[in-house]
């Protein structure tokens, strides 16, 4: 009999992990709501027609395809099946796929429900996505995204608002970050300046790997994508620009690059330097095809955490044309995503989760005999009605065994009931951290616990 296992890139979550993940989700959701965004949900599966062609060539390869129901090989022509060409077989055997992100399904949602929503429409979504990527630290094949988007407005105010959302969430989580901003028009300006506007996507895909493979690696990849060496050198030289002003001199007025710089400056003006985490980064590319304006990425602040090795904690941008591919023209949108799994891993590594999350109940009631056990069960019911998380050890047992269980569950208080306590209608309340033990009446237990918890 084989050992039980789960697919690579997926994980089980123990109770403590679920509690910590929900802590992140609750903060994110609260901030989204505070900024006036509304929740939606979409199916785990989308039509492959909806998903393909939206994420670039690499993204399409990472889509999880779902086999058609029944005899999925029945419709495959014999000549294609015999050649074993998987790319040609896929359209015949799979018409659905697991969603790769939440943005493309959202665009489909907007088109299908355009008569049921008001524009501009501000939405948030916290759901799982799937990518057939190679699993590694901080990268999984099944993970949650926390997306926040607004569609139906060209206003750059929303870019500034999303930056504020990023800053607010990470401050509440106690995690110091850098929020990077660039613009796809600026990147197109680089391609124009190097004389390769027709190779914009090839250039962008290479630049997007700068952090991983370095300047020489980017140069090599660009030349492999038919960008001449002198053109690659020009792009690498422009990528050394560290400020918006220094880059602005490289673009002629009214060019795409100049328009991109103007958009970044507008966002900066909205914020009036109130978000010190925001930094312009010319090398930020984000290779997804649908971005058309400002783009964002969040990373843990390297100055605060020099030994931390982790990729992006979130990202997003403006997409003017995304709903157009689904038949709804002229609806601009902008949104960002939080990488919940990586945020969890970073907070775990840096010990940023509050200690109180490790406590699932306030009090464990333990009994020394059958009559006391019955009273403990009734008492737990009364405490729960008053909103105090309580539990009862399942049977009378030796004191040492029950206290050991309480310690394993990290319970702050234990209520002890025995024959004497039952006769006098009292309970012995032990503080498991200090070891202090007091005796109180049954009527005073909820008041006493509430007072102790508020200290």
Order of alpha helices (4+ residues) and beta strands (2+ residues): alpha-beta-beta-alpha-alpha-beta-alpha-alpha-beta-alpha-beta-beta-alpha-beta-alpha-alpha-alpha-alpha-alpha-alpha-beta-beta-beta-beta-alpha-beta-alpha-beta-alpha-beta-alpha-beta-beta-alpha
